[in-house]
Amino acid sequence: MIILKKFTVFILSFAALFIAFQVGSGLILTAFYTPNLTSVPNDLSQEVSFGSASNPLLLALLTATVAYFLSQKKFTVSKNQTN
């Protein structure tokens, strides 16, 4: 049961930090972005495209889960070994 508590705290803190860094990075990149208006054609269309949507948080959480359980397994193996 204690492993589940540790895992929950780890995943929630990882997700919170991941989201905070993503938002902070987005704010910094937006603040320092300067558009290059010389390369824009004269006949601007009214369409706006945002690209494809992806969910990097899901992959990051999956990777964090695997890393957590691998580290716990390594820790318990080294704890049980006597040299």
Sequence and secondary structure as in RCSB ss.txt:
>XXXX:A:sequence
MIILKKFTVFILSFAALFIAFQVGSGLILTAFYTPNLTSVPNDLSQEVSFGSASNPLLLALLTATVAYFLSQKKF
TVSKNQTN
>XXXX:A:secstr
 HHHHHHHHHHHHHHHHHHHHHHHHHHHHHHT    GGGS SS  S         HHHHHHHHHHHHHHHHHHHH
HHHHH   
